[in-house]
């Protein structure tokens, strides 16, 4: 097995999770104003990404610039990994590649604890990506604990690049925000991502 083989139902049952659907989970989370450079990049890239309409094009042309902007805004206090192998507990299916991992460590060459945000890219059908994203979040939780980093919560997002849905894992409870966040409000998306990182900083 690997992360991609988990459906939402399967990951909840396999790891005995409590599932909580939330409405407006990040309503009060402040926005993070993006740079003019990101606006210009997205204005140019979005038509190209949507025309190609593949997970790879959306990841490279939309998601990656947003995550790089997040790193700049947080003054390089995080590390960003794309397409990296994250084999934490193969016997339980917690192995495979993650689209994006964000770590609080400044280490750029190796994934080191604590891993705080998981980003899963999907071409379509965001809900179908929840199982995989949650499995990766669980792996991050186990990885952090093994390294002695008891982060309070792991955040995740499943995104097409144009639409973003957010999740939070704390202990054995997985919260899923029923709301969708759209690219025309990239400042809100950045704000939620930054909130996940900053909360982890204060709890580590």
Secondary structure, DSSP 4 states (H G I P E B T S, - for coil): --GGG--HHHHHHHTTPEEEEESSTTTTPPP-PPPHHHHHHHHHHHHHHHHH--HHHHIIIIIHHHHHHHHHHTTT-SEEEEEEE--SBGGGTB-SEEEEEEESS--SSS--SPEEEEEEE-SS-GGGGHHHHHHHHHHHHHHHHHTT---S-EEEEEE-SSEEEEEEEETTEEEEE---EEGGGHHHHHHHHHHHHHHHHHH-
